[in-house]
Amino acid sequence: MPQTPNQNRIFRFGTYELDAGTGELRKDGKSRPRLQGQPLEVLLHLLDHPAEVVTREELRQRLWPADTFVDYDHSLNTAVNKLREALNDSADNSRFIQTIPRRGYRFIASIEMSNRTSSSAKPEENRSLSVRPTTDRKSPIGMLSDPRELPPASRPVVRLLFSLIQVMYSSFYVVALANAHRIEAFLSRELQHPAWVFAPLLVTAAVGIPIRLYLLSAVLFGYRGLTSRFLKLFPALFLLDELWALAPFLAIDQIGAGLALATTAALLYVPFSQRSLLLMGEGNPKPR
């Protein structure tokens, strides 16, 4: 086994922290089983080449000398699977280690590095020095939940609830377009400038349908990286969903003002629930 490089470095990624010298792995400042041997070597090599494709041949050369006789493919797969298990990661929906078919692997999470201040420092002191700055930088902003605050949830449950939300919004759009003439008549009766509401309603419904179909198909078929893509879409999707939270008032003649207000209040929360659901699913990877 080759000498481990960067032995005096601390690597931070996501909610994890790795001491390269000792193999000590911590999550949210809490120690987890120590990494050692081939899984540790694989992780360190990936951390040395962030966002780059590390080929299986490179890992073979690092892990085994040229004159070693071993089933490289099986042993490497075993090491990667143990590493993913330690990081609560999965090949189907990778947060850290992405599989590049027929080539190798890539570390896709952002990485922070720092040097160990002193080998003689107490573990509690090292932990406070290494974890607190990260916590300060990643503190929750506004109303959005921090991933570390959310409990893990079963992926089938997450997929079901997320799918139902997409079906709900799709139904809003389809029903609104199917009753466009009635909505236009209602707005003309109630508003001085109905076109200011009617035109955005038609446009956002037409835009919302393909977005919902994409999200629905993505979660049903288990698209890789759905959470990261949703987070990129979230600002625009948030505005769209908050606008459509007012949809119950279009049916105020049928359901009354009280029920319309209550339904709108509930719909105002749904955009945040979608985001939280996906992050909770990320915290509980699907068993391999």
Buried (B, 14 or more C-beta within 10 A) or exposed (E): EEEBEBEEBBBBBBBBBBBBBBBBBBBEBEEBEEBEEBBBBBBBBBBBEBEEEBBBEBBBEBBBEEEEEEEBEEBBEEBBBBBBBBBBBBBEBBBBBBBEEEEBBBBBBEBEEBEBEEEEEEEEEBBEBBBEEBEEEBEEEEEBBEBBEBEBBEBEEBBEBBBEBBEEBBEBBBBBBEBBEEBBEBBEEEEEEBEEBBEEBBEBBEEBBEBBEBBBEBBEEEBBEBBBBBBEBBEEBBEBBBEBBBBBBBBBEEBEEEEBEEBBEEBEEBBBBBBBBBBBBBBBBEEE
